[in-house]
Amino acid sequence: MRFARTFAAAAAFAVLLIPTTAAHAAPAAAPGDTVTAPVRDLLARIPVRAEDRTGYERSKFKHWIDADKDGCNTRAEVLKAEAVVAPVQGPKCSLSGGRWYSPYDDRYIDDARGLDIDHLVPLAEAWDSGASVWTAKEREDYANDLGDDRALIAVSAASNRSKADQDPATWLPPAVGYRCTYVTDWVADKTRWGLSIDAVEQAALEEVLSDCPDVPVTVTEAR
């Protein structure tokens, strides 16, 4: 299951860490490059900048698309991938039955209509922290990112709408046991897309991660 992530393997994978020649030095990155480092090191590499929402419109991030032309759009692809009991797929990728686990609020949901597909880093937050200067195609790719399981997640509609466009400074999952995974994935997603963080967001991430295992995280750069 895409949502099932664990910190238990951290020690076993410690040998994968990439050495750095200078503390918190950010390596030059290009699309497709992979970086592996402890999550706190990745956080320290993310540039800290003030946010600006000027000009933001949700429509500037085209979604949901059917990138592989198989009849199922991004929402349906995530629902199929994250189901703990597979739904039945009908004409035009209609889904019936199935069961999903919403890690934000630690509950199971038996109807796909009760689920939202959450952009882990919300579209507005992405705009604030760098996406405002991207091309329309880059924003479309971001909004439909199936290349990293952390980017999009099926969660209860109630929890997603409670979160809205907030960052971890003002919203964390109600399921306390999921918060380490949530902020670790947030750091990974911002690293993947070369997004910045603001000072308040940085402090909130550092605070949560101070109580979490400093696990190695692998990220493939998207841009």
N, C-alpha and C positions, 0 to 999 in steps of 0.2 A: 504494500500500500504506500502511495506517495507520501501520505502524511506522517507515516511512522518513522521518526528519526530518533536516534539515541545518542547519548553522550558516553555510553559505556565503553565504546571502542577507542576512546581518545588515546589512552596510553599505547595501545597496540599500533596505532598509526603515527605515533610521534616521530618516527624515523622519516616520515614523508615531508617534514617541515623544510621549507626552502631557507637556506641561510641568507642573511643580509649582511652587507658590509658596513652599513651605518644604521643606527637605531631608527626605526620607523621610516626608512628610506622607501619611497614609492617607486617601484620599477616601472620602466617604460612599458606600456601595454598596447596591444593591438588585438583586433577581433580574432577570437580563436585561441589566444594565449591563455594558459592556465596558471593560476597562482595557488599555492597551498601555504597557509600560515595559521598560527593560532588566532582565534577570533579577535582577541584584544589587540594584536598586532595589525590585523586588517582594519580594525576600527581606527587605530592611530594613523593609518595611511590615508584615510578619507579626508579630503580637504574640507576645512570649516569655513563657511561663507554665510552671509546673511541671505535670507530667502526673499523672493520677489514673485508675487502672483499676478503681476500686471499682464493682462492679455489672455489669461487662462480661460479656455472653454473646453469642456469635456469632449466636445465633438472634434477637437484637434487630435484626439487619440482614437483613430478608427478601430472599432471592434463591435461585435465579434466577427471574425472572418473565417473562411474555410481555406486555409493556406494550402492544404494538400489536395483539395478538390475531391474529397471522398464523400461529400454530402453532409459531413458533421462540422459545425463551426467550433471555435475555440471553447466556448462554454461546454458544449457537449463532449468534446475531447477530454476536458478536465473531469467532468462528471463520470465518464466511462473509466478513466484511469484511477480515480480515487474511490470508487465504489467498493465497499467491503462485501456487499452482495451485488453481483452484476445485474444491471437493469436489462430489460428486453428492448432491443433496438428495432423500431418499426420504420415505416416509410419516412423519408426525409429526415432521418436520424431522430425521430421521436423516441423518447425513452419512457418506459413504464416499469413499475416495480423498482427493485433495487433498494439498497440501504447504504447510508453514508455516515461517517463519524465527523462531527464538527469539533475540532480540537480547541477552538477558541473558548467554547463554553461546555466542553466535555459532555456532549450528548449525541445520541444517534437519531437520524432522521430518515424516514421511510418514504418520503415523497420528494422528488427532485424539485418540485415547485417551492419547497420550503428552504431551498438552498440558494445562496448567491455565490458567484465566483469572485473572490476577493483578489484585487491587486495588492499583494503584500505591502509594497510601497505604493500608496494610492496615486492615481494619475495626477491629481492636483499637487501632491507632494513632490512627485517627479518633476513636474513643471517648475515648481519653486526652486528645485535644486539642480537644474541644469537642462531639463528637456525643452525649455522655452526656446533654446537656440538650435534644437535638432531639426532635421528635415521631417516632412510629413511621414515619409517611409520609416524613419527611425522611430517615430512615435507610434506608428502602427505596429512595428515589430515589438516594441516594448509592451504595448497593450495586449498583445497576443502571444506572449513569450511562453512557448511550450518547450523551450530548450533547457530550462532549469526548473526542476520540480518545486523550487521554493518560491517562484515568482507569482504563481496563481494557485489558489487553494479554495476548495469547496468548503464553505462554512454555513452555519445557519444564517438565514436572512436577518434575524434579529441581531446577532452579534456583528454582522458586517455593517448594518445600518447604524448601530451604536458607535462603531469605529469611525465610519464616514471617511473623511480625509485627514484624520489626525495621525500624528507621529507618536513614537513611544513616550514623549514628554507629557502627553495628555491622555493617552489611551494605551492600555495593555490588556491582553486577553483576560476575561474573568476567571478562566481556569489557571490558577496560579502555577500549577505544575507544568504548564506549557510555556511559561514566559521566557525561560532560558532559550528554548528552541526558537521562539518568536523573534527575540532580539538578535540572536545569532543569524537567523535567516535574513533579517532586515539588513544587517551589516553585509552579508553575502550579496544580496540583491543590489544594494547601493554600489558595492564594489564592481559587480558584473557590468553595470550600466554607466560607471564613471560618474555617479551622482555625488553631490556634496551633502554635508550636514550643517545645521546651524548650531550655535553654541549651546542652546538649551537642549536640543536633541542629543548632542554629544554627551552632555552631562547625564541625561537620563539613561542613555545606553551604557555608559560607564558604570552607573550605579547598579543597574540590573546585572550586568556582566560580572560585577565584583563578587556576586554570590553564585556565579555559575562556573562550571568547569571551563578552562581556557582551551577548548577543543580545537584541533586542526580543522580548518575549513578549506575546501577546494572550490575555486570559482573559475569558470571559463568566461573570459571577457567577451561581451557582446558588441562593444564598440570602442 
